[in-house]
Amino acid sequence: MRVGESDLRLGDGRRLHVYDTGGDGGPDDGLVVFWHHGTPNIGSPPAPLFPAAEKLSVRWVSYDRPGYGGSSPLPGRDIASAAADVRAIADALSIGRFAVLGHSGGGPHALACGALLPDRVVGVATAAGLAPYDAEGLDWFAGMVPSSAASLRAAAAGRAAKEAYEAGAGYDPEMFTGADHDALAGTWSWFDQVVGPALEGGPDGLITDDLAYAAPWGFDPARIAAPLLLLHGGQDRIAPAAHSRWLAGRCPTAELRERPGDGHISVLDAGAEALEWLAARAGRGDAR
């Protein structure tokens, strides 16, 4: 699949850097799936899923969230703000209805689109996503590796605390399981292409993302009317599976598929399954 890149100017003067496999080298009349990237990534769509997307005639559209890559910062953004950005991109590309797929930190942003764009979104899928910070009855930090919990606790304390934390933070390999490390050394070595560029301009995107996760999201996921698939690894140490269990118990359209042996990255081995599920719910392909 060939990925085209362009910049979209919004009415408030901001710029969004957009990726699109439509046009030359990509399907124009298949299902459009908006990819919502994790933290810290740029928005390039997931190349390891291109073969499955081609089989299903899926057109990928995605973008760098504000503060990452070629997209302008949006100070104080919440999770809900993603819906307005996605609507603007869809309008600019003359896309009517579409599905959304988010991994990790992209999960809440995909949920925002499902809840706030009911006239546009035909299906929602998340992999290794978080539940709202104010989720009633959920111990939000339980099961997180200490480094991930400390990072998000700093975010909950505000921007100054989060900036101070990031100034001294380092990579913690313990956040990933053995299955995750195998995935990162194999098919999902693709992350090397999206993590480094996300941090080239500094940590603002990462900091703003984490501040948004650990604050009110600006919408209720229970409002999602479209079919919702929640994929989660049972061994996830970054966003524990209890988060998707909580969402499944509160979102009427949700289907939970927990993969007991998977972690935060290896769960993406079920990404093709998620695309098939979205295609089926949109009236394309066989139901799974």
C-alpha positions as CSV (number, residue, x, y, z in Angstrom):
1,M,0.0,0.0,0.0
2,R,1.2,3.5,-0.8
3,V,0.7,6.0,1.9
4,G,0.1,9.6,0.8
5,E,0.8,12.4,3.2
6,S,-0.6,15.9,3.3
7,D,-1.3,18.8,5.7
8,L,-4.7,20.1,6.5
9,R,-5.3,23.6,7.8
10,L,-8.1,23.9,10.3
11,G,-10.3,26.9,10.9
12,D,-8.4,27.7,14.1
13,G,-5.1,27.9,12.2
14,R,-3.8,24.6,13.4
15,R,-2.2,22.1,11.0
16,L,-2.9,18.4,11.0
17,H,-0.5,16.0,9.2
18,V,-2.7,13.4,7.5
19,Y,-1.9,9.9,6.1
20,D,-4.1,8.3,3.5
21,T,-3.8,5.1,1.4
22,G,-6.6,6.2,-0.9
23,G,-5.8,7.5,-4.4
24,D,-2.9,6.0,-6.3
25,G,-2.0,2.6,-5.0
26,G,-4.9,2.3,-2.5
27,P,-8.5,1.3,-2.5
28,D,-10.9,4.2,-2.9
29,D,-14.3,2.5,-2.6
30,G,-13.6,0.1,0.3
31,L,-14.1,0.6,4.0
32,V,-12.3,3.6,5.4
33,V,-10.6,2.9,8.8
34,F,-9.2,5.8,10.8
35,W,-6.1,4.6,12.7
36,H,-5.5,6.2,16.2
37,H,-1.9,5.8,17.2
38,G,-0.5,5.1,20.7
39,T,1.8,7.2,22.9
40,P,4.4,8.2,21.8
41,N,3.9,7.5,18.1
42,I,3.3,9.5,14.9
43,G,0.2,8.6,13.0
44,S,1.5,6.5,10.1
45,P,-0.9,3.6,9.6
46,P,0.2,0.2,10.8
47,A,2.2,-1.4,7.9
48,P,2.1,-4.9,9.5
49,L,-1.7,-4.8,8.9
50,F,-1.5,-3.7,5.3
51,P,-1.9,-7.3,3.8
52,A,-5.1,-7.8,5.8
53,A,-6.3,-4.3,4.8
54,E,-5.6,-5.0,1.1
55,K,-7.6,-8.3,1.3
56,L,-10.5,-6.5,2.8
57,S,-10.3,-3.4,0.6
58,V,-9.6,-1.2,3.6
59,R,-8.5,2.3,3.1
60,W,-6.4,3.7,5.9
61,V,-6.7,7.3,7.0
62,S,-4.8,8.6,10.0
63,Y,-3.0,11.7,11.4
64,D,-0.4,12.8,13.9
65,R,-2.2,13.9,17.0
66,P,-1.6,17.5,18.0
67,G,1.9,18.0,19.2
68,Y,3.3,15.0,17.3
69,G,5.1,15.0,14.0
70,G,3.7,17.5,11.6
71,S,0.6,18.5,13.6
72,S,0.4,21.7,15.5
73,P,0.1,21.5,19.3
74,L,-3.3,22.0,21.0
75,P,-2.5,23.0,24.6
76,G,-4.9,21.5,27.1
77,R,-6.6,19.2,24.6
78,D,-8.8,16.4,26.0
79,I,-9.6,13.0,24.5
80,A,-12.9,14.3,23.1
81,S,-11.1,16.8,20.9
82,A,-10.0,14.0,18.6
83,A,-13.6,13.7,17.3
84,A,-13.6,17.2,15.9
85,D,-10.2,16.7,14.2
86,V,-11.3,13.4,12.7
87,R,-14.5,15.0,11.4
88,A,-12.5,17.8,9.8
89,I,-10.2,15.3,8.1
90,A,-13.1,13.2,6.9
91,D,-14.9,16.3,5.5
92,A,-11.7,17.4,3.7
93,L,-11.3,14.0,2.1
94,S,-15.0,13.7,1.2
95,I,-15.4,10.6,3.4
96,G,-18.9,10.0,4.8
97,R,-18.9,7.0,7.1
98,F,-16.0,5.2,8.4
99,A,-14.7,2.8,11.2
100,V,-12.1,3.6,13.8
101,L,-9.3,1.5,15.2
102,G,-7.0,2.5,18.1
103,H,-4.1,0.9,19.9
104,S,-3.0,1.7,23.4
105,G,-3.4,5.5,23.9
106,G,-5.2,5.6,20.6
107,G,-8.0,3.5,22.1
108,P,-9.6,6.3,24.1
109,H,-9.4,8.6,21.0
110,A,-11.2,5.9,18.9
111,L,-13.8,5.7,21.7
112,A,-14.3,9.5,21.5
113,C,-15.1,9.2,17.8
114,G,-17.6,6.5,18.4
115,A,-19.3,8.4,21.1
116,L,-19.3,11.9,19.5
117,L,-19.6,11.1,15.8
118,P,-22.6,8.7,15.7
119,D,-23.6,9.9,12.3
120,R,-20.2,8.9,10.8
121,V,-18.8,6.0,12.7
122,V,-19.9,2.5,11.7
123,G,-17.7,0.5,14.0
124,V,-15.1,0.9,16.7
125,A,-12.2,-1.3,17.7
126,T,-9.6,-0.8,20.3
127,A,-6.5,-2.9,21.3
128,A,-4.9,-2.5,24.7
129,G,-6.8,0.7,25.4
130,L,-7.5,2.5,28.7
131,A,-10.7,3.2,30.5
132,P,-11.6,6.7,31.7
133,Y,-9.6,8.0,34.6
134,D,-12.7,8.6,36.6
135,A,-14.1,5.1,35.9
136,E,-16.4,4.3,38.8
137,G,-15.4,1.1,40.6
138,L,-12.1,0.6,38.7
139,D,-8.7,0.7,40.5
140,W,-7.2,2.6,37.5
141,F,-3.5,1.9,38.4
142,A,-3.9,-1.7,39.6
143,G,-1.8,-4.1,37.5
144,M,0.4,-1.4,35.9
145,V,4.1,-1.9,35.9
146,P,5.5,0.6,38.5
147,S,7.1,2.9,35.8
148,S,3.8,3.2,33.9
149,A,1.9,3.9,37.0
150,A,4.4,6.5,38.1
151,S,4.2,8.2,34.7
152,L,0.5,8.5,34.8
153,R,0.3,9.4,38.5
154,A,2.6,12.3,37.6
155,A,0.2,13.3,34.8
156,A,-2.7,13.2,37.2
157,A,-0.8,15.7,39.4
158,G,-0.6,18.2,36.5
159,R,1.7,19.5,33.8
160,A,4.5,20.6,36.0
161,A,4.7,17.3,37.7
162,K,4.5,15.4,34.5
163,E,7.2,17.5,32.9
164,A,9.5,17.0,35.9
165,Y,8.9,13.2,35.7
166,E,9.7,13.1,32.0
167,A,12.9,15.0,32.5
168,G,14.3,12.1,34.4
169,A,12.4,9.2,32.9
170,G,14.1,6.4,31.0
171,Y,13.0,3.3,29.1
172,D,11.8,0.4,31.3
173,P,11.9,-2.9,29.4
174,E,9.8,-4.5,32.2
175,M,6.8,-2.7,30.9
176,F,6.7,-5.4,28.1
177,T,6.1,-9.1,28.5
178,G,8.2,-11.8,26.8
179,A,5.6,-12.0,24.1
180,D,5.8,-8.2,23.6
181,H,9.6,-8.3,23.2
182,D,9.2,-11.1,20.6
183,A,6.6,-9.0,18.7
184,L,8.9,-5.9,18.8
185,A,11.8,-8.0,17.5
186,G,9.6,-9.4,14.7
187,T,6.5,-8.2,12.9
188,W,6.0,-5.2,15.2
189,S,9.6,-3.9,14.8
190,W,7.5,-1.4,12.8
191,F,7.2,0.6,16.0
192,D,10.8,1.7,15.4
193,Q,9.5,3.8,12.5
194,V,6.9,5.7,14.5
195,V,8.3,6.1,18.0
196,G,11.6,7.9,17.2
197,P,10.0,10.5,14.9
198,A,7.3,11.1,17.6
199,L,10.0,12.3,20.0
200,E,12.2,14.2,17.7
201,G,10.4,17.4,18.4
202,G,10.4,16.9,22.2
203,P,8.0,15.3,24.7
204,D,5.1,17.7,24.3
205,G,2.9,15.2,22.4
206,L,3.6,12.5,25.0
207,I,3.0,14.8,27.9
208,T,-0.2,16.2,26.5
209,D,-1.5,12.7,25.8
210,D,-0.8,11.5,29.3
211,L,-2.4,14.6,30.8
212,A,-5.5,13.9,28.8
213,Y,-5.7,10.2,29.8
214,A,-5.5,11.1,33.5
215,A,-8.2,13.8,33.4
216,P,-11.9,13.9,32.5
217,W,-12.2,12.7,28.9
218,G,-15.1,15.0,27.9
219,F,-17.5,12.2,26.8
220,D,-19.1,9.0,28.1
221,P,-18.0,5.8,26.3
222,A,-21.4,4.3,27.1
223,R,-22.9,6.6,24.4
224,I,-21.2,4.6,21.7
225,A,-24.0,3.2,19.5
226,A,-21.9,1.6,16.8
227,P,-20.6,-2.0,17.3
228,L,-17.5,-1.9,19.6
229,L,-14.7,-4.5,19.8
230,L,-12.4,-4.5,22.8
231,L,-9.2,-6.5,22.3
232,H,-6.9,-6.9,25.2
233,G,-3.9,-9.0,26.3
234,G,-4.4,-10.7,29.6
235,Q,-0.8,-10.0,30.6
236,D,-0.7,-6.3,29.6
237,R,1.5,-4.4,32.1
238,I,0.9,-0.9,30.6
239,A,-2.9,-0.8,30.3
240,P,-4.2,-3.8,32.3
241,A,-7.0,-5.9,30.9
242,A,-9.3,-4.7,33.7
243,H,-9.7,-1.5,31.7
244,S,-11.4,-3.2,28.8
245,R,-13.4,-5.4,31.1
246,W,-14.7,-2.2,32.7
247,L,-15.6,-0.7,29.3
248,A,-17.3,-4.0,28.2
249,G,-19.5,-3.9,31.3
250,R,-20.7,-0.3,30.6
251,C,-20.9,0.0,26.8
252,P,-24.1,-1.7,25.5
253,T,-22.6,-2.6,22.1
254,A,-19.3,-3.9,23.3
255,E,-17.7,-7.3,22.6
256,L,-14.7,-8.2,24.7
257,R,-12.0,-10.5,23.3
258,E,-9.3,-11.1,25.9
259,R,-6.2,-12.9,24.8
260,P,-4.7,-14.5,27.9
261,G,-1.1,-14.9,26.7
262,D,-0.7,-11.5,25.1
263,G,0.8,-8.3,26.4
264,H,0.5,-4.7,25.3
265,I,2.2,-5.1,21.9
266,S,1.6,-8.8,21.0
267,V,-2.1,-8.3,21.2
268,L,-1.7,-6.5,17.8
269,D,-1.2,-9.9,16.3
270,A,-5.0,-10.0,16.4
271,G,-5.2,-6.7,14.4
272,A,-6.2,-8.5,11.2
273,E,-9.0,-10.1,13.2
274,A,-10.1,-6.6,14.3
275,L,-10.2,-5.4,10.7
276,E,-12.3,-8.4,9.7
277,W,-14.7,-7.7,12.5
278,L,-15.0,-4.0,11.5
279,A,-15.5,-5.0,7.8
280,A,-18.2,-7.4,8.8
281,R,-20.1,-4.8,10.9
282,A,-19.9,-2.4,8.0
283,G,-21.4,-4.9,5.7
284,R,-18.2,-6.1,4.1
285,G,-16.6,-9.5,4.5
286,D,-17.5,-12.5,6.6
287,A,-18.6,-12.1,10.2
288,R,-16.1,-13.5,12.7
